[in-house]
């Protein structure tokens, strides 16, 4: 796994390129679910590539089954790109990433 640091990031990012699942609720209580690609992650955030946009500032749950990690995070940005939407997540201060129990 390679590490990279970019500009003012608090933590070095680890490249991942693995499946990720994202869930959130809007203000009316409607629930949303998206599958995408986790491109990179650190202790304090992640970069995802998704097929649809996600609202900026939304509180989301994100899980990467192959890495065995999950967290709650805030959407920092959502930018349209050639392959989909590039989404930056900031893990909530209380949680960070935690390991998914393997059964």
C-alpha positions as CSV (number, residue, x, y, z in Angstrom):
1,X,0.0,0.0,0.0
2,X,1.5,3.4,-1.0
3,X,1.2,6.5,1.1
4,X,0.9,10.0,-0.2
5,X,0.6,13.4,1.3
6,X,-0.9,16.4,-0.5
7,X,-0.6,20.0,0.6
8,X,-2.2,20.7,4.0
9,X,-3.6,17.3,4.8
10,X,-3.5,16.4,8.5
11,X,-2.7,12.7,7.8
12,X,-1.0,10.8,4.9
13,X,-3.5,9.1,2.6
14,X,-3.3,5.4,1.8
15,X,-4.3,4.4,-1.7
16,X,-7.1,1.8,-1.7
17,X,-9.1,1.4,-4.9
18,X,-11.6,-0.9,-3.3
19,X,-15.4,-1.0,-3.1
20,X,-17.2,1.3,-0.7
21,X,-20.8,1.7,0.5
22,X,-22.2,5.1,1.5
23,X,-25.5,5.7,3.3
24,X,-27.2,8.9,4.5
25,X,-30.6,10.5,5.2
26,X,-31.8,13.9,3.9
27,X,-33.7,16.5,5.9
28,X,-37.0,14.8,5.2
29,X,-35.8,11.5,6.5
30,X,-35.4,9.8,3.1
31,X,-32.6,7.2,3.1
32,X,-30.0,6.9,0.4
33,X,-27.5,4.2,-0.5
34,X,-24.6,4.3,-3.0
35,X,-21.9,1.9,-4.0
36,X,-18.7,3.3,-5.3
37,X,-14.9,3.1,-5.1
38,X,-12.8,4.2,-2.2
39,X,-9.7,5.7,-3.9
40,X,-7.8,6.6,-0.7
41,X,-8.2,7.0,3.0
42,X,-6.5,8.2,6.1
43,X,-7.3,8.3,9.8
44,X,-9.3,11.4,9.3
45,X,-10.9,11.1,5.9
46,X,-11.3,9.4,2.6
47,X,-11.7,10.1,-1.1
48,X,-14.4,8.3,-3.0
49,X,-15.5,8.0,-6.6
50,X,-19.3,7.6,-6.8
51,X,-21.8,7.3,-9.7
52,X,-24.1,10.0,-8.3
53,X,-23.6,13.2,-6.3
54,X,-23.9,13.4,-2.6
55,X,-24.9,16.6,-0.8
56,X,-22.0,18.7,0.6
57,X,-22.1,18.8,4.5
58,X,-24.2,15.6,4.7
59,X,-23.4,13.2,7.5
60,X,-22.8,9.8,5.9
61,X,-21.9,6.3,6.9
62,X,-19.1,4.7,4.8
63,X,-17.9,1.2,4.8
64,X,-15.1,-0.6,2.9
65,X,-15.7,-4.3,3.3
66,X,-12.5,-5.5,1.8
67,X,-10.5,-3.3,4.2
68,X,-12.8,-4.1,7.1
69,X,-13.3,-0.4,7.9
70,X,-16.3,1.8,8.6
71,X,-16.9,5.4,9.9
72,X,-19.3,8.3,10.0
73,X,-18.1,11.3,8.0
74,X,-19.1,14.7,6.7
75,X,-19.0,15.4,2.9
76,X,-16.4,18.1,2.4
77,X,-16.8,18.4,-1.4
78,X,-18.5,16.7,-4.3
79,X,-17.1,17.4,-7.8
80,X,-18.2,16.1,-11.1
81,X,-15.5,14.3,-13.1
82,X,-15.2,12.2,-16.2
83,X,-15.7,8.9,-14.4
84,X,-18.3,10.1,-11.9
85,X,-18.3,12.3,-8.8
86,X,-15.2,12.7,-6.7
87,X,-16.2,13.1,-3.0
88,X,-14.0,14.1,-0.1
89,X,-15.0,12.9,3.3
90,X,-13.9,14.1,6.8
91,X,-14.3,11.5,9.5
92,X,-16.2,12.8,12.5
93,X,-13.9,13.6,15.4
94,X,-15.6,11.2,17.8
95,X,-15.3,8.1,15.6
96,X,-12.6,8.0,13.0
97,X,-12.3,4.6,11.3
98,X,-13.1,1.4,13.2
99,X,-12.6,-2.2,12.3
100,X,-15.6,-4.3,11.1
101,X,-15.8,-7.5,13.2
102,X,-15.0,-10.5,11.0
103,X,-17.3,-13.5,11.6
